[in-house]
């Protein structure tokens, strides 16, 4: 049920939603050509002077559209709504959105209200998560995060009312825009509401204690493939090996062929503990290999690798490759996230194994797999694409030290793989349902209002976070998507542009977005010549007449002059 959230003199509940969404057709925005848009934040518009300054910067660059962020920062709403009052930082009695709309229209500028639908925008829960902790996204381990759980129908109802309410309450508002309309990772939410909805859709995650195989779980990894001498014990449903082993001299290598240091737990901790115990080590320190050629990944995943061992009942101790040939006596060595291993270090690892050492390798050495020594060490010869999402891990044969809940010969691999696919489709479908509902109800209130969405510029990146915006465009449940092509690489821009054109050859439902901030991390925003060069790629090679810039503070005076005297020399009013 959509519960009541109270603000001074205001409340709303599910029973009132349909009554509140009354229809009233008014004039809306013009078509999606010659849009010269810029993203801006409400945090720079607390009073008339700041609003005038914002509009002045927009007008100086001959821009004609503003995507103004009004919902973020731990649940703050910089516009009239039925849930919470304006932030105290807004001048008393002042409505910044109303002012921007009225004054913007006098200058020929469209104003769209942007919503961060996913991220709470603060480490503090704010009014909404404080009142509704069950609205938070829940990860596989059961931890709540301050990110809205799209699989919870109460969240979708709340956000629908928040966005459609703005269309109703601001009759001259040109549009509403989704932002962060995705999950933080590729797995979706494992909340009670999500599992209940998945079951209601006719599916369910496999029951069990999650300590044995087979299982369906969130997986990220850089797997190696093409087994040569390795013995594969389990694989990802219909895909590469998940668990494999190889004998090397008097020792060997046991490979967990994904980011096992990230989980899923408790399966990984149980498996690692039993694997180490099978070598006669009941507790104490276990060495982990640190090599300089993989420093960048050690820095990122070192803490997770340590936690993996600690969960398994052991104390981590980092060692260098030189220790393997001198003082290292422990019969088990953990090799985590060593994606790049030099030829010399591969030789040291082979010598360690041949002398009777046992290596537990976590994730595949994908950048070393072409080296014959690496192929000899792991028993694989290829590196397939990055793996991310819900995956089935099914046993192909029993491991000597590890029990399986279903014997390999009795596992219905297709059924487990199908469950993983359905989970992903269900989670993505919840986000799509929110977009579709807002679009439908906003247009019932005002047929010509624009409902748009900020979107990742590469399809693979978007869909890896369950943002299926290409389908939204094709199905007409957004009026257009604004693609965040924040890259200084024009070849990358061209590749993305080809994807956009395949989705929308009419140029009417995709607006390219360019980054003008410090993309290169050199301490400076993009130079005017860099921005103009990317605009030429869009216009001359892609045929795009519209563009959006992120974001207003980085439109320097020099860039504003370059735009106003160059491609935007002729002003185009949108209102």
Backbone torsions as a table, in degrees:
resi	resn	phi	psi	omega
1	UNK	NA	143.3	178.5
2	UNK	-82.7	103.9	-173.0
3	UNK	-78.1	167.2	-180.0
4	UNK	-80.4	134.7	167.7
5	UNK	-116.3	128.5	-173.1
6	UNK	-106.0	136.6	167.3
7	UNK	-126.4	166.3	-178.2
8	UNK	-52.5	111.1	175.8
9	UNK	77.7	11.0	-175.4
10	UNK	-137.8	144.1	171.1
11	UNK	-160.6	159.8	178.0
12	UNK	-152.7	148.2	176.6
13	UNK	-143.2	172.5	-173.9
14	UNK	-60.6	-37.0	-176.9
15	UNK	-62.7	-22.2	-177.7
16	UNK	-95.3	-6.8	-171.3
17	UNK	-58.2	-49.7	-175.6
18	UNK	-64.5	-36.0	178.6
19	UNK	-68.3	-35.7	-178.0
20	UNK	-70.1	-28.1	-174.7
21	UNK	-89.8	56.3	178.8
22	UNK	-75.5	150.8	-175.3
23	UNK	-90.7	138.9	174.1
24	UNK	-153.8	100.3	-175.5
25	UNK	-75.3	127.7	173.9
26	UNK	-135.5	172.6	-179.6
27	UNK	-65.8	142.7	-178.8
28	UNK	-121.5	-162.9	-175.0
29	UNK	-77.9	164.2	178.8
30	UNK	-77.1	-179.9	-178.1
31	UNK	-66.3	176.7	-171.3
32	UNK	-92.8	36.2	171.0
33	UNK	-112.7	155.4	-179.8
34	UNK	55.6	33.4	172.3
35	UNK	-80.4	125.5	176.8
36	UNK	-119.1	87.6	-166.9
37	UNK	-104.7	160.9	174.8
38	UNK	-145.1	140.1	173.7
39	UNK	-83.1	140.4	179.1
40	UNK	-143.8	162.3	-177.2
41	UNK	-111.0	144.9	176.5
42	UNK	-67.3	-20.5	-179.3
43	UNK	-65.9	-6.9	175.8
44	UNK	-109.8	21.8	-176.9
45	UNK	-144.5	65.8	-177.2
46	UNK	-91.5	-14.9	-175.6
47	UNK	-152.7	177.4	-176.8
48	UNK	-60.7	-41.6	-177.5
49	UNK	-62.2	-43.4	179.8
50	UNK	-68.3	-38.0	176.9
51	UNK	-64.5	-42.1	178.1
52	UNK	-63.2	-39.2	178.8
53	UNK	-65.0	-40.6	178.2
54	UNK	-61.1	-50.3	-179.0
55	UNK	-64.8	-33.8	178.1
56	UNK	-64.2	-40.5	177.7
57	UNK	-65.1	-39.2	178.2
58	UNK	-63.4	-46.0	-176.2
59	UNK	-69.2	-33.8	-178.9
60	UNK	-63.0	-30.3	179.3
61	UNK	-91.0	5.8	-176.4
62	UNK	58.0	37.9	173.2
63	UNK	-87.5	161.8	-175.0
64	UNK	-137.6	15.7	-177.9
65	UNK	-155.9	137.1	179.2
66	UNK	-125.0	127.3	170.2
67	UNK	-98.8	99.7	-167.5
68	UNK	-100.0	116.6	-177.2
69	UNK	-74.9	115.1	-177.0
70	UNK	-117.7	-8.1	179.8
71	UNK	-132.2	112.2	-177.5
72	UNK	-177.5	-154.7	170.2
73	UNK	51.3	48.9	178.6
74	UNK	72.8	33.2	175.9
75	UNK	90.6	15.1	177.3
76	UNK	-76.4	139.4	179.0
77	UNK	-122.1	115.1	-179.2
78	UNK	-93.3	41.9	178.7
79	UNK	-159.2	162.2	178.9
80	UNK	-65.0	135.3	179.5
81	UNK	-157.1	173.7	-175.0
82	UNK	-95.8	10.5	-173.0
83	UNK	-114.8	-51.9	-175.0
84	UNK	-136.4	155.0	176.7
85	UNK	-76.3	170.0	174.5
86	UNK	-61.2	149.6	174.4
87	UNK	-58.9	150.8	-178.3
88	UNK	-66.4	-17.7	179.7
89	UNK	-73.5	-15.5	177.6
90	UNK	-79.0	136.8	-179.8
91	UNK	-54.4	138.4	-176.8
92	UNK	-54.9	128.9	177.7
93	UNK	76.8	1.8	-176.4
94	UNK	-97.7	138.3	175.9
95	UNK	-115.1	98.6	-174.0
96	UNK	-62.8	-36.4	-179.1
97	UNK	-67.8	-44.3	178.7
98	UNK	-60.1	-41.8	-179.8
99	UNK	-65.7	-44.5	180.0
100	UNK	-62.1	-39.9	179.3
101	UNK	-63.0	-51.0	-176.7
102	UNK	-64.0	-48.1	-177.8
103	UNK	-74.1	-33.9	177.5
104	UNK	-64.0	-41.7	-179.6
105	UNK	-65.2	-32.6	176.9
106	UNK	-62.6	-27.5	-178.2
107	UNK	-99.3	6.9	178.8
108	UNK	79.8	23.6	-174.8
109	UNK	-110.2	125.6	172.1
110	UNK	-73.5	148.9	175.6
111	UNK	-127.5	120.6	177.8
112	UNK	-114.6	138.2	179.7
113	UNK	-92.8	122.0	-175.9
114	UNK	-102.4	142.1	-178.5
115	UNK	-124.4	129.2	168.3
116	UNK	-85.1	104.7	-172.0
117	UNK	-83.9	-21.6	-177.1
118	UNK	-98.9	-73.2	-172.6
119	UNK	-66.9	134.2	177.2
120	UNK	-66.1	-28.7	176.9
121	UNK	82.0	13.4	179.0
122	UNK	-163.2	150.5	174.3
123	UNK	-75.3	-17.9	174.9
124	UNK	-86.1	139.6	-175.2
125	UNK	-63.8	-29.2	-178.8
126	UNK	72.0	-174.6	-171.8
127	UNK	-67.0	-35.0	-172.5
128	UNK	-79.6	-46.3	178.5
129	UNK	-73.9	-24.7	174.6
130	UNK	-66.9	-42.2	179.7
131	UNK	-77.2	-28.0	-174.4
132	UNK	-135.9	72.3	179.0
133	UNK	-59.7	-24.4	179.9
134	UNK	-73.0	-5.0	175.9
135	UNK	-81.3	-5.4	-175.5
136	UNK	-81.5	143.4	173.6
137	UNK	-62.5	137.6	-178.6
138	UNK	-117.0	127.5	-180.0
139	UNK	-82.6	178.8	-174.2
140	UNK	-60.9	-31.5	-180.0
141	UNK	-82.5	0.1	177.8
142	UNK	93.0	4.0	-179.1
143	UNK	-84.4	136.4	177.4
144	UNK	-86.4	144.2	178.4
145	UNK	-126.8	149.5	-179.6
146	UNK	-79.6	68.5	178.9
147	UNK	-143.5	134.2	-174.2
148	UNK	-67.8	136.9	-178.7
149	UNK	-89.2	98.9	-178.0
150	UNK	-63.9	-22.2	179.9
151	UNK	-75.7	-8.7	177.0
152	UNK	-89.7	117.0	-177.8
153	UNK	-61.3	-26.3	176.4
154	UNK	-64.9	-37.8	178.1
155	UNK	-64.0	-45.0	-179.7
156	UNK	-64.6	-39.2	178.6
157	UNK	-65.4	-42.0	178.6
158	UNK	-61.6	-49.8	-177.2
159	UNK	-68.4	-33.2	174.9
160	UNK	-61.5	-47.6	-179.6
161	UNK	-65.1	-37.7	-179.7
162	UNK	-62.5	-44.6	-176.3
163	UNK	-77.2	-47.0	-179.1
164	UNK	-68.5	-32.5	176.3
165	UNK	-60.5	-35.7	177.8
166	UNK	-66.4	-37.9	177.1
167	UNK	-63.2	-39.9	-179.2
168	UNK	-71.6	-39.9	-172.6
169	UNK	-83.5	-16.6	178.6
170	UNK	-123.5	85.7	-172.4
171	UNK	-59.3	-22.2	-179.4
172	UNK	-101.3	4.6	177.6
173	UNK	-63.1	130.4	-174.9
174	UNK	-77.4	-29.9	-178.4
175	UNK	-172.4	166.9	170.9
176	UNK	-121.7	147.9	-173.8
177	UNK	-134.6	133.1	172.6
178	UNK	-80.2	141.1	171.1
179	UNK	-141.0	151.1	-174.3
180	UNK	51.6	36.3	-179.4
181	UNK	-87.6	72.9	-173.9
182	UNK	-167.6	176.3	171.3
183	UNK	-97.3	167.8	179.2
184	UNK	-76.2	-22.1	175.9
185	UNK	-141.1	-174.2	-170.5
186	UNK	-90.3	7.8	-170.5
187	UNK	-103.8	-19.0	-175.0
188	UNK	79.4	-161.8	-175.0
189	UNK	-107.6	141.8	177.5
190	UNK	-108.6	31.8	179.2
191	UNK	-70.6	166.8	175.8
192	UNK	-60.0	-38.9	179.4
193	UNK	-64.4	-39.6	-180.0
194	UNK	-65.5	-46.4	-179.1
195	UNK	-65.6	-38.0	177.6
196	UNK	-64.5	-42.9	178.9
197	UNK	-65.9	-37.4	178.5
198	UNK	-64.8	-40.8	177.7
199	UNK	-66.0	-39.7	179.4
200	UNK	-65.0	-26.4	177.9
201	UNK	-80.9	-0.9	175.2
202	UNK	101.3	11.2	-179.5
203	UNK	-133.7	169.2	177.2
204	UNK	-157.9	146.0	173.4
205	UNK	-68.9	146.6	-179.3
206	UNK	-57.1	137.6	176.8
207	UNK	-75.7	162.7	178.7
208	UNK	139.7	-180.0	-176.1
209	UNK	-92.2	1.0	178.4
210	UNK	61.6	22.7	177.9
211	UNK	-108.3	-5.2	-176.8
212	UNK	-135.8	173.3	177.9
213	UNK	-101.7	152.7	-0.2
214	UNK	-78.5	162.1	176.0
215	UNK	-150.9	163.7	172.5
216	UNK	-120.9	122.3	-171.5
217	UNK	-153.2	162.5	175.2
218	UNK	-72.0	131.2	-175.3
219	UNK	-133.5	135.6	166.1
220	UNK	-126.6	141.9	-179.4
221	UNK	-174.8	166.7	176.8
222	UNK	-121.8	69.3	-170.2
223	UNK	-72.3	147.5	167.4
224	UNK	-91.9	158.9	-175.8
225	UNK	-144.9	-174.9	-178.1
226	UNK	69.9	59.4	-177.8
227	UNK	-61.4	135.7	177.8
228	UNK	-112.8	-70.4	179.7
229	UNK	-106.6	-4.1	-179.9
230	UNK	-75.5	149.6	175.1
231	UNK	-103.3	118.1	-176.2
232	UNK	-89.0	122.9	-179.2
233	UNK	-99.1	-28.5	178.8
234	UNK	-151.6	155.2	178.7
235	UNK	-140.6	161.9	171.5
236	UNK	-73.9	137.1	-172.3
237	UNK	-46.5	113.4	179.1
238	UNK	69.1	10.5	-175.2
239	UNK	-127.0	-152.3	-175.6
240	UNK	-72.1	173.0	178.9
241	UNK	-61.8	142.5	173.4
242	UNK	-102.6	-42.3	178.8
243	UNK	-131.9	129.2	-179.2
244	UNK	-146.5	160.4	179.1
245	UNK	-143.0	155.0	177.8
246	UNK	-146.1	139.7	174.4
247	UNK	-87.1	130.7	179.0
248	UNK	-128.9	105.5	-177.5
249	UNK	59.8	-127.0	178.6
250	UNK	-89.9	-1.2	179.8
251	UNK	-124.7	-146.8	179.9
252	UNK	174.6	-177.1	-178.7
253	UNK	-127.9	131.0	171.5
254	UNK	-111.9	121.2	-173.1
255	UNK	-109.6	121.9	163.6
256	UNK	-96.1	105.7	-162.5
257	UNK	-87.7	42.8	177.1
258	UNK	-161.9	-178.6	177.9
259	UNK	-71.8	66.1	-175.9
260	UNK	-66.6	-22.7	176.9
261	UNK	-65.9	-15.2	177.0
262	UNK	-96.2	-2.5	179.7
263	UNK	114.7	-172.6	10.9
264	UNK	-81.2	138.1	174.1
265	UNK	-99.6	147.4	10.4
266	UNK	-89.3	1.8	-178.6
267	UNK	-54.9	-48.6	-175.5
268	UNK	-63.7	-45.7	-178.4
269	UNK	-62.9	-40.1	177.6
270	UNK	-64.5	-44.6	-178.7
271	UNK	-63.5	-47.1	-178.9
272	UNK	-62.7	-43.4	179.9
273	UNK	-59.9	-46.3	-178.6
274	UNK	-68.9	-35.2	178.2
275	UNK	-63.6	-42.7	-179.6
276	UNK	-72.2	-40.3	178.0
277	UNK	-62.0	-31.1	179.6
278	UNK	-64.5	-14.5	176.5
279	UNK	-100.7	13.8	173.8
280	UNK	84.6	13.8	-178.4
281	UNK	-107.5	111.6	-174.5
282	UNK	-91.9	-17.3	-179.1
283	UNK	-177.2	-173.2	178.1
284	UNK	93.6	-158.7	-175.6
285	UNK	-82.9	143.1	173.0
286	UNK	-128.6	128.7	-179.2
287	UNK	-78.0	142.9	171.9
288	UNK	-116.8	138.3	-176.4
289	UNK	-82.1	128.3	172.5
290	UNK	-117.0	122.8	178.8
291	UNK	-127.6	143.5	-172.5
292	UNK	-64.3	-33.1	-176.7
293	UNK	-69.1	-13.0	176.5
294	UNK	-115.2	23.8	-177.4
295	UNK	-54.5	-42.0	-174.8
296	UNK	-62.6	-32.6	179.0
297	UNK	-84.0	-33.3	174.3
298	UNK	-60.6	-41.8	-179.6
299	UNK	-60.5	-34.8	-176.1
300	UNK	-81.9	-37.0	-170.4
301	UNK	-116.9	4.2	-176.4
302	UNK	-57.6	-47.9	-177.8
303	UNK	-62.1	-39.0	179.6
304	UNK	-66.6	-37.5	178.0
305	UNK	-65.0	-40.8	177.7
306	UNK	-63.0	-44.0	-179.7
307	UNK	-62.9	-38.3	177.8
308	UNK	-57.0	-45.6	179.0
309	UNK	-67.6	-40.7	179.6
310	UNK	-63.5	-40.3	176.2
311	UNK	-60.2	-30.1	-177.1
312	UNK	-86.0	-4.2	176.0
313	UNK	98.7	19.1	-177.1
314	UNK	-126.5	160.7	178.5
315	UNK	-101.7	122.7	-178.7
316	UNK	-75.6	144.9	175.9
317	UNK	-144.3	118.9	-176.9
318	UNK	-81.2	138.7	177.9
319	UNK	-133.4	156.0	175.0
320	UNK	-92.3	164.2	-177.9
321	UNK	-62.2	-31.8	-179.4
322	UNK	-61.1	-29.6	-178.1
323	UNK	-66.4	-22.7	-176.6
324	UNK	-66.4	-30.5	-177.3
325	UNK	-99.1	1.5	-177.6
326	UNK	-122.6	-76.7	-169.9
327	UNK	-108.2	-7.0	-175.4
328	UNK	-74.4	116.5	-176.4
329	UNK	-111.0	-12.9	-177.5
330	UNK	-63.8	132.8	-175.9
331	UNK	-75.7	-5.1	178.9
332	UNK	-125.7	134.1	177.5
333	UNK	-128.4	128.8	175.7
334	UNK	-94.3	130.4	-179.8
335	UNK	-118.6	91.1	-175.9
336	UNK	-98.9	133.4	169.8
337	UNK	56.9	34.6	175.9
338	UNK	-93.6	75.6	-175.4
339	UNK	-74.2	-30.2	176.8
340	UNK	-117.8	119.7	-179.8
341	UNK	-128.2	124.5	-178.6
342	UNK	-66.1	161.1	179.1
343	UNK	-59.6	-41.3	-179.6
344	UNK	-64.5	-42.4	-179.7
345	UNK	-71.5	-31.8	173.2
346	UNK	-61.9	-40.4	178.0
347	UNK	-62.3	-38.7	179.3
348	UNK	-67.7	-39.0	178.0
349	UNK	-66.3	-40.0	176.8
350	UNK	-62.8	-42.1	179.1
351	UNK	-63.7	-40.6	178.5
352	UNK	-60.6	-45.6	-179.3
353	UNK	-68.1	-43.5	-178.5
354	UNK	-61.3	-30.5	-179.4
355	UNK	-81.4	1.7	176.9
356	UNK	112.8	2.6	177.9
357	UNK	-77.5	149.3	179.7
358	UNK	-116.7	125.7	-175.4
359	UNK	-105.7	127.1	169.8
360	UNK	-103.0	107.3	-176.8
361	UNK	-98.7	130.7	-178.9
362	UNK	-111.5	115.1	-175.4
363	UNK	72.9	151.9	-170.5
364	UNK	-82.3	146.4	176.7
365	UNK	-78.8	66.8	-166.7
366	UNK	-65.2	-30.0	-178.3
367	UNK	-89.1	3.9	176.1
368	UNK	-119.0	-0.9	-168.8
369	UNK	-66.7	-19.6	178.2
370	UNK	-77.0	-14.8	179.1
371	UNK	-76.4	127.5	179.8
372	UNK	-55.6	-32.5	178.4
373	UNK	-66.5	-36.3	177.6
374	UNK	-67.3	-42.3	178.8
375	UNK	-62.7	-37.4	176.4
376	UNK	-67.7	-36.3	-177.5
377	UNK	-70.3	-43.5	-173.4
378	UNK	-104.9	-17.2	178.9
379	UNK	78.1	22.0	176.5
380	UNK	-130.0	162.0	-175.1
381	UNK	-130.2	-3.0	-174.4
382	UNK	-135.1	163.2	174.6
383	UNK	-126.4	100.9	179.7
384	UNK	-73.3	178.5	-178.2
385	UNK	-64.3	161.3	176.2
386	UNK	-55.5	142.4	-176.5
387	UNK	-113.3	127.7	178.2
388	UNK	-153.5	130.8	177.5
389	UNK	134.5	-178.4	176.0
390	UNK	-69.2	129.2	-177.9
391	UNK	-133.9	147.9	168.4
392	UNK	-88.7	135.8	170.3
393	UNK	-114.0	115.2	-174.5
394	UNK	-120.2	139.0	180.0
395	UNK	-77.4	140.6	174.1
396	UNK	-101.3	-25.0	175.7
397	UNK	-157.5	161.5	-177.9
398	UNK	-80.3	140.4	173.4
399	UNK	-87.3	146.5	-176.4
400	UNK	-60.1	-32.8	-174.4
401	UNK	-108.4	7.7	-171.9
402	UNK	-136.3	127.9	179.8
403	UNK	-85.0	151.8	172.9
404	UNK	-119.0	146.6	-176.7
405	UNK	-77.9	-25.6	176.6
406	UNK	-128.5	128.7	-178.4
407	UNK	-63.0	141.4	-175.4
408	UNK	-49.3	-39.5	-177.4
409	UNK	-70.3	-15.2	-179.4
410	UNK	-101.4	-1.6	-177.1
411	UNK	-75.7	128.5	172.6
412	UNK	-90.7	87.7	-174.4
413	UNK	-59.1	-40.4	-178.4
414	UNK	-61.7	-37.2	-178.8
415	UNK	-67.7	-42.3	178.3
416	UNK	-64.9	-42.5	179.1
417	UNK	-64.2	-37.7	179.7
418	UNK	-66.2	-37.9	176.9
419	UNK	-62.1	-42.6	178.5
420	UNK	-61.2	-44.4	179.3
421	UNK	-64.4	-41.7	-178.8
422	UNK	-65.7	-36.9	178.2
423	UNK	-60.9	-45.8	179.2
424	UNK	-62.1	-45.0	-179.9
425	UNK	-63.7	-38.3	179.5
426	UNK	-64.9	-46.9	-179.0
427	UNK	-63.7	-45.2	177.3
428	UNK	-63.1	-36.1	-179.7
429	UNK	-65.3	-30.4	177.0
430	UNK	-65.3	-40.4	177.1
431	UNK	-66.0	-44.6	179.0
432	UNK	-61.2	-37.0	178.5
433	UNK	-61.6	-40.8	176.9
434	UNK	-61.4	-46.6	-178.7
435	UNK	-62.2	-45.7	-178.1
436	UNK	-62.7	-43.1	-176.8
437	UNK	-66.7	-43.7	178.3
438	UNK	-62.5	-44.0	-179.6
439	UNK	-60.2	-47.1	-177.8
440	UNK	-64.0	-49.2	-175.0
441	UNK	-73.0	-33.8	176.7
442	UNK	-63.6	-39.1	179.3
443	UNK	-74.6	-23.5	172.4
444	UNK	-68.9	-36.3	177.2
445	UNK	-70.5	-46.1	-177.9
446	UNK	-148.7	105.5	-171.9
447	UNK	-57.1	-30.4	-174.2
448	UNK	-96.4	5.4	176.9
449	UNK	-68.4	148.8	-179.5
450	UNK	-98.0	128.3	173.1
451	UNK	-113.2	113.7	-176.2
452	UNK	-124.3	172.5	-179.1
453	UNK	-143.9	135.3	169.2
454	UNK	-74.9	136.9	-172.2
455	UNK	-141.1	147.1	173.2
456	UNK	-62.3	141.3	-171.5
457	UNK	-77.2	-21.1	176.5
458	UNK	-104.7	133.9	-176.8
459	UNK	-59.3	-41.8	-178.0
460	UNK	-61.6	-40.4	179.5
461	UNK	-66.9	-42.5	-179.1
462	UNK	-63.7	-49.3	-174.6
463	UNK	-72.8	-22.2	175.8
464	UNK	-67.2	-18.7	177.0
465	UNK	-113.3	21.0	172.4
466	UNK	68.5	27.8	177.5
467	UNK	-105.5	92.9	-174.4
468	UNK	-93.2	60.4	-171.5
469	UNK	-71.4	-24.4	176.8
470	UNK	-61.5	-37.6	176.6
471	UNK	-70.2	-35.6	178.1
472	UNK	-60.3	-41.9	179.9
473	UNK	-66.2	-48.6	-177.7
474	UNK	-64.1	-35.4	-178.4
475	UNK	-86.5	-3.9	176.4
476	UNK	71.8	27.7	179.2
477	UNK	-98.2	2.1	159.3
478	UNK	-129.1	148.3	178.1
479	UNK	-74.4	-33.3	167.6
480	UNK	-163.7	159.6	174.3
481	UNK	-109.3	142.5	176.4
482	UNK	-109.0	111.5	-171.4
483	UNK	-86.1	126.9	-174.2
484	UNK	-87.7	77.5	-178.2
485	UNK	-87.0	67.4	-176.2
486	UNK	-87.5	76.6	-179.2
487	UNK	-139.1	139.7	174.8
488	UNK	-84.2	-4.4	-174.5
489	UNK	-92.4	111.7	-177.3
490	UNK	-69.2	-28.3	175.7
491	UNK	-67.2	-39.6	175.4
492	UNK	-63.6	-39.8	176.8
493	UNK	-60.4	-41.8	179.1
494	UNK	-63.1	-41.6	179.3
495	UNK	-62.1	-44.0	178.1
496	UNK	-64.0	-41.2	-177.9
497	UNK	-60.4	-36.6	177.9
498	UNK	-64.0	-36.2	176.2
499	UNK	-65.8	-42.1	-179.3
500	UNK	-62.5	-43.2	-177.6
501	UNK	-66.6	-33.1	176.5
502	UNK	-66.6	-34.9	179.3
503	UNK	-78.3	-38.9	-173.9
504	UNK	-139.0	79.0	-179.6
505	UNK	-67.5	-12.2	-178.7
506	UNK	-83.2	-9.9	-176.5
507	UNK	64.2	13.8	-174.1
508	UNK	-100.0	-13.6	-174.2
509	UNK	-123.8	5.8	174.5
510	UNK	-131.4	126.0	175.1
511	UNK	-115.8	120.9	-180.0
512	UNK	-68.0	137.8	174.3
513	UNK	-113.2	131.4	-179.1
514	UNK	-114.1	143.8	174.8
515	UNK	-88.1	130.4	177.5
516	UNK	-115.0	10.0	-180.0
517	UNK	-88.8	-164.5	-176.3
518	UNK	-81.3	70.7	-178.3
519	UNK	-66.5	-35.3	-176.0
520	UNK	-79.5	-4.2	-177.1
521	UNK	57.5	37.2	178.2
522	UNK	-105.7	10.3	178.1
523	UNK	85.2	3.3	-177.4
524	UNK	-131.2	144.2	172.7
525	UNK	-66.7	167.8	178.5
526	UNK	-58.9	137.6	178.6
527	UNK	-70.6	152.6	178.4
528	UNK	-54.5	-39.5	-178.5
529	UNK	-66.3	-32.5	176.6
530	UNK	-67.0	-43.0	179.9
531	UNK	-65.4	-44.7	-179.2
532	UNK	-65.2	-34.3	178.1
533	UNK	-64.4	-41.3	178.4
534	UNK	-68.9	-34.7	175.8
535	UNK	-63.6	-36.2	177.1
536	UNK	-65.3	-38.6	176.3
537	UNK	-59.7	-45.0	-179.1
538	UNK	-64.7	-42.7	-175.1
539	UNK	-77.8	-50.0	-171.1
540	UNK	-81.2	-33.2	-178.1
541	UNK	-100.1	-27.0	-178.0
542	UNK	-108.2	-16.9	-179.5
543	UNK	76.5	21.9	-178.1
544	UNK	-88.2	129.8	176.8
545	UNK	-100.2	-7.8	-178.5
546	UNK	-114.5	154.6	179.1
547	UNK	-158.8	152.8	174.3
548	UNK	-129.0	148.6	-177.0
549	UNK	-120.4	137.9	172.8
550	UNK	-114.5	122.3	-13.3
551	UNK	-136.2	-176.5	-165.2
552	UNK	-55.6	-42.6	-178.7
553	UNK	-60.2	-24.6	-179.0
554	UNK	-91.1	2.0	171.5
555	UNK	-82.7	93.4	-176.8
556	UNK	-69.8	168.3	176.1
557	UNK	-59.5	-37.9	-179.7
558	UNK	-65.4	-42.7	179.2
559	UNK	-67.9	-40.1	178.2
560	UNK	-59.4	-42.9	178.2
561	UNK	-65.0	-40.5	-178.7
562	UNK	-64.1	-37.8	178.3
563	UNK	-71.4	-46.2	-174.2
564	UNK	-71.1	-22.5	178.2
565	UNK	-105.2	-4.3	-178.4
566	UNK	-113.3	-112.0	-174.6
567	UNK	-64.5	-22.6	180.0
568	UNK	-108.7	26.4	-178.2
569	UNK	-58.3	-36.8	176.9
570	UNK	-92.3	115.3	-178.1
571	UNK	-67.9	142.4	175.9
572	UNK	-124.9	115.4	179.1
573	UNK	-84.4	138.5	177.1
574	UNK	-99.0	-10.7	-179.4
575	UNK	-130.8	NA	NA
